[in-house]
Amino acid sequence: MADKSITSSATDSTNQETRNTSNVLDTRSFQELNHSYDLPVDSAEHSRLDLQHELVRLMLGGKLYKQPELVQATLSAAENHKRQILDVGAGSGKWAIEIAETFPDAEILGIDLSLPSVLQDPSHPVPSNCAFKIADANCDMDKLDNIFDIVHQRCVESGINDSDLFFYDAARILRPNGLLLLVAVNPQLVDEKGRMLPIQRPGNEGYSHYQHMLGCMLEVHMKKGPFRLGHALWKSMLENNPNYTDVRVEEVLVPIGPWPVNMGETERRLAELMQEDILLVSPAFKAIFLRDGDLSEEFVGKLIDGVMKEIRELPPQVHGYVKWVFATAVRNEKPWTSRKEPWQEPPGFDVYDYVVRPLPKE
C-alpha cells in the first residue's frame, strides 16, 4: 500500500481557525487548548522562536539536528516509501520549513496548539512538501495514522503532561530504525559545571531578579499538575523504554550573555542570541503571573523590570549559563510495545535537584 500523504491530508489553515482560539492578556495572545503550556502563541512569540531557532542551529554547527549521520541514513535508506517527518510543537514553523527545504523529497507535518504566523505571510511561501495543523501532543497522537521516519520535538516539554507516555506514542508511529529527536532548554542559571545557582532573597548579596522570576514561574508550573520539566530524566526514560535503542543525550551550556572574557566569535554570538532570547521572552511572564499566580501587579512589574535591566547590563549575579539538552533515540525493529505502567521516578528523586528551589514564603 502506498504511504498516505501527510501534506495533502493536513487540514488547511482556514478550516483550522475555528480551533485556533486564543485569549488576549496584557497585549499577548495565549492558546486555550492546553492549559499546561504557558507561553504566548502570537506573532511576537513566533518571531522570538525564529531567533531561538538561529541560536539552536548555531549550537548544532549550522545543522538542524544532532547526529547528522543517523538522520542522513534514516532519510536515505533504500526502502521504497515516502519519507515523512513529524515536528511536534512546530511553533513558528521555522524548523519544519527548513527541514522541508533540506529534504525536498520528504513530507513534513508540523503540529502545534496554534498555527504558525508564516501561513498568513504571502511573501514567505511554505514549501509544498510541508504542512501544519493544530493538534495537542497530549491527546492527539493516537489520531496520527501515518508512519514517520523522524519525530522531532523542541522546547515544548512544559506542555507535555507525561514525557514517558509521549515517547511511547512517538515509538508507535516511528518506522523501525526511525529517529526520535529531542531538544530542551532549562533557562535557570547554572554555574560552569551545570549546578543550579540558588535564589537569594531580595536585598541579599547575589540576589538576581532573573533567577527569582524563574522560581516564581516554577511555582506557577507546579500548580498545574505534576512536574513536567523532565529532560534531566530523558535518558532513563528512553533507556527503559522497550521500543528504543542507541539513546544519546548531550548537554550544552550557553552563557546568558557575552559576559565571559576571551570569548571566541561563535561563543560570543551564541551568548548574544541567548541574551536576546531572554529579553524577548521575559515580558511575557508578566501576563502569565497575573493570570495564574498569586502575585500583585506591582510586584510583578518591578520583578520584570529588574530582570530586563539585569539581562541588558549583565552584572555579576547573572554571570551564569543556560543548559540545553539534546537527545536522540533509534526506534528498534521489534513490534511496538505499549506502556504497561507509568514511569517511576528513581529512588531518592528530588525535583529541586533539577530546578531552582523557590524562596520559602515569609
C-alpha positions in Angstrom: 0.0 0.0 0.0 1.3 3.5 -0.8 2.1 5.8 2.1 -0.6 8.2 2.9 0.4 11.8 2.1 0.6 14.0 5.2 0.7 17.3 3.3 -2.5 16.6 1.3 -4.4 15.2 4.4 -3.4 18.1 6.8 -6.3 20.4 7.4 -5.7 23.8 5.9 -5.3 27.0 7.9 -8.7 28.3 7.0 -10.6 25.3 8.4 -8.3 25.3 11.5 -9.2 28.8 12.6 -12.2 27.5 14.5 -9.9 25.7 16.8 -7.2 28.3 16.9 -8.8 30.0 19.8 -6.8 32.4 21.9 -7.1 34.7 24.9 -5.5 38.1 25.0 -3.9 39.2 28.2 -1.6 42.2 28.7 -1.5 42.6 24.9 -0.2 39.0 24.4 -2.3 36.1 22.9 -2.4 32.7 24.6 -3.9 29.5 23.3 -6.7 27.8 25.3 -6.4 24.2 24.1 -3.7 23.1 26.6 -3.5 24.8 29.9 -0.2 23.3 30.8 1.7 25.3 28.1 2.2 28.8 29.4 3.9 30.9 26.7 2.1 33.1 24.1 1.2 31.9 20.6 1.2 35.3 18.8 3.4 36.7 16.1 5.8 38.3 18.6 6.4 34.9 20.1 6.9 33.3 16.7 9.5 36.0 15.9 11.3 35.1 19.2 11.1 31.4 18.2 12.7 32.2 14.9 15.6 33.8 16.8 15.8 30.8 19.1 16.0 28.6 16.0 19.0 30.6 14.9 20.6 30.0 18.3 20.0 26.3 18.2 21.3 26.0 14.7 24.5 27.7 15.8 24.9 25.2 18.6 24.5 22.5 16.0 27.1 23.8 13.8 24.6 25.2 11.3 22.6 21.9 11.1 19.0 21.3 12.0 19.6 18.2 14.2 22.1 16.3 16.3 23.6 13.0 15.0 23.6 14.0 11.3 24.9 10.6 10.3 21.8 9.0 11.8 19.5 11.5 10.1 21.1 11.1 6.7 21.0 7.3 7.0 17.3 7.4 8.0 16.2 9.6 5.2 18.3 8.0 2.5 17.5 4.3 3.3 16.8 2.0 0.5 13.2 1.1 1.3 10.7 2.2 -1.2 8.5 4.6 0.7 7.8 8.3 1.0 10.0 9.9 3.7 7.8 11.5 6.4 8.8 13.7 9.3 6.7 14.9 12.2 7.5 18.1 14.1 5.8 18.2 17.4 5.4 21.7 18.8 6.2 23.4 15.5 5.9 26.9 16.9 6.8 29.4 14.2 7.3 26.6 11.7 10.9 27.5 11.1 12.3 24.1 11.7 9.7 22.3 9.7 10.1 24.6 6.7 13.9 24.4 6.7 13.9 20.6 7.0 11.4 20.5 4.1 13.8 22.7 2.1 16.7 20.5 3.1 14.9 17.2 2.1 12.6 18.2 -0.7 11.7 14.5 -1.4 10.4 14.1 2.2 7.0 15.3 3.6 6.9 17.2 6.8 3.9 17.7 9.1 4.1 20.3 11.9 1.6 20.1 14.7 1.1 22.7 17.5 -1.6 24.3 19.6 -1.8 27.2 17.1 -0.8 27.7 13.5 2.4 29.5 12.6 2.2 33.1 11.7 4.1 32.5 8.4 1.0 30.9 6.9 -0.5 34.4 6.8 2.5 35.9 5.1 2.4 35.5 1.3 5.9 36.9 1.0 7.2 33.7 2.7 5.5 30.8 0.9 5.6 27.4 2.7 7.2 24.6 0.6 4.7 22.3 -1.0 6.1 19.3 1.0 5.4 21.0 4.3 2.0 21.3 6.1 0.8 22.4 9.5 -2.3 21.5 11.6 -3.5 22.2 15.1 -3.1 19.2 17.5 -2.2 18.6 21.1 0.5 16.1 21.7 -1.1 15.1 25.0 -4.3 13.8 23.4 -4.0 13.8 19.6 -1.0 11.5 19.0 -3.3 8.5 18.6 -5.1 10.2 15.8 -1.9 10.2 13.6 -2.1 7.1 11.4 1.0 7.7 9.3 4.3 6.1 10.0 7.1 8.6 10.3 10.9 8.3 9.7 11.6 11.1 12.2 9.7 12.6 15.1 11.1 15.9 16.3 10.3 17.8 19.4 11.9 21.0 20.6 11.3 23.2 23.7 7.7 22.2 24.3 8.1 19.8 27.3 6.5 22.2 29.7 3.3 21.5 27.7 3.8 17.7 27.6 2.0 16.2 30.6 3.8 12.9 30.6 7.1 12.7 28.6 7.4 9.0 29.1 4.0 8.4 27.6 4.8 10.7 24.7 7.9 8.6 24.0 5.7 5.5 23.7 3.3 7.4 21.5 6.2 8.5 19.3 7.5 5.0 19.0 4.1 3.7 17.8 4.3 6.0 14.7 8.0 5.6 14.0 9.3 3.2 11.4 11.8 0.6 12.5 15.2 2.4 12.7 13.3 5.7 12.7 14.6 8.6 14.9 13.3 10.5 17.8 15.0 13.9 18.1 14.5 16.0 21.2 15.7 19.4 22.3 15.0 21.1 25.7 16.3 24.2 27.5 16.4 24.9 31.2 16.6 28.7 31.3 17.6 28.8 35.0 21.1 29.9 35.8 23.7 27.3 36.4 27.4 27.5 37.0 30.2 26.3 34.7 29.6 22.7 35.9 25.9 22.8 35.4 25.0 23.2 39.0 21.9 25.2 39.8 22.5 28.7 41.3 20.2 29.2 44.3 17.8 32.1 44.6 18.8 34.7 47.1 16.3 36.9 49.0 15.8 40.5 47.6 18.4 42.8 49.2 20.9 39.9 49.9 24.2 39.7 48.2 23.9 37.8 44.9 20.2 38.4 44.5 19.1 38.0 40.9 15.7 39.2 39.6 16.1 36.7 36.8 16.5 33.7 39.0 13.8 34.9 41.3 11.4 35.3 38.3 12.1 31.7 37.2 11.5 30.5 40.7 8.1 32.2 40.6 7.5 30.7 37.2 8.2 27.2 38.6 5.6 27.7 41.3 3.0 28.5 38.6 4.2 25.5 36.6 3.8 23.1 39.6 0.3 24.4 40.4 -0.9 23.0 37.1 -0.1 19.3 37.8 2.9 17.0 38.0 6.5 18.1 37.3 6.9 18.2 33.5 10.4 19.6 33.0 11.9 16.1 32.8 14.7 16.5 30.3 17.2 15.5 33.1 15.4 12.2 33.1 15.1 11.6 29.4 18.0 9.2 29.3 16.5 7.0 32.0 13.0 7.1 30.4 14.3 6.2 26.9 16.7 3.5 28.0 13.9 1.8 30.0 11.5 2.1 27.0 11.5 -1.3 25.2 10.9 0.4 21.8 14.2 2.3 21.6 17.9 1.6 21.2 21.0 3.8 20.8 20.0 6.5 23.2 22.3 9.5 23.2 22.0 12.6 25.4 24.2 15.7 25.4 24.2 18.8 27.4 25.4 22.2 26.2 25.9 25.3 28.4 25.5 28.7 26.8 26.4 31.9 28.7 23.3 34.0 29.5 25.0 36.9 27.7 28.5 37.9 26.5 29.9 38.3 30.0 32.9 35.9 29.9 36.2 37.3 28.8 38.2 35.9 25.9 35.1 34.5 24.1 35.5 33.1 20.6 33.4 34.5 17.8 30.9 31.6 17.8 30.6 31.5 21.6 30.0 35.3 21.7 27.3 35.1 19.0 25.6 32.2 21.0 25.7 34.3 24.2 24.3 37.3 22.4 21.4 35.3 20.9 20.8 33.8 24.4 20.7 37.2 25.9 18.3 38.5 23.2 16.1 35.4 23.5 15.7 36.0 27.3 14.9 39.7 26.7 12.2 38.8 24.3 10.5 36.1 26.4 10.7 37.7 29.9 8.0 40.3 29.4 5.5 37.5 28.6 5.9 36.2 32.1 4.1 39.3 33.4 0.9 38.2 31.8 1.4 34.6 33.0 1.9 35.7 36.6 -1.1 37.9 36.6 -3.2 35.2 35.1 -2.0 32.1 37.0 -0.1 33.3 40.0 -0.9 35.0 43.3 1.5 37.9 42.9 0.5 41.6 42.9 0.7 43.6 39.7 3.1 46.0 41.4 5.5 43.1 42.5 5.4 41.5 39.0 6.1 44.8 37.3 9.1 45.5 39.5 10.4 42.0 39.1 10.2 42.0 35.3 11.7 45.5 35.1 14.6 44.2 37.3 15.0 41.2 35.0 15.2 43.3 31.9 17.8 45.6 33.4 19.9 42.7 34.6 19.9 40.9 31.3 20.8 44.0 29.4 23.6 45.1 31.8 24.8 41.6 32.9 26.0 42.3 36.5 27.9 39.6 38.3 24.8 38.0 39.9 23.8 36.8 36.4 27.2 35.5 35.3 25.9 32.0 34.7 24.8 29.7 31.9 21.7 28.2 30.4 21.6 24.5 30.0 20.4 23.0 26.7 19.8 19.2 26.3 19.8 17.3 23.0 18.7 13.7 22.8 18.3 11.1 20.1 16.9 7.6 20.2 16.5 5.0 17.5 13.3 3.0 17.1 14.2 -0.6 17.3 12.9 -3.3 14.9 10.7 -5.1 17.5 6.9 -4.8 17.3 5.7 -1.8 19.2 5.1 -2.3 23.0 2.6 -0.1 24.8 3.3 1.2 28.2 2.3 -1.2 30.9 2.6 1.2 33.9 3.6 4.8 34.4 7.2 5.6 34.6 8.5 5.8 38.2 10.9 8.4 39.5 14.2 6.9 40.6 14.8 6.3 44.3 15.8 9.5 46.1 14.4 11.7 43.3 14.1 15.4 44.3 12.6 17.8 41.8 14.9 20.5 43.2 18.0 18.6 42.1 16.9 19.7 38.6 15.2 23.1 39.1 15.9 26.0 41.3 14.1 25.9 44.7 11.7 28.9 45.1 12.0 31.2 48.1 10.0 30.0 51.1 7.0 32.1 51.9 7.6 34.6 54.7 
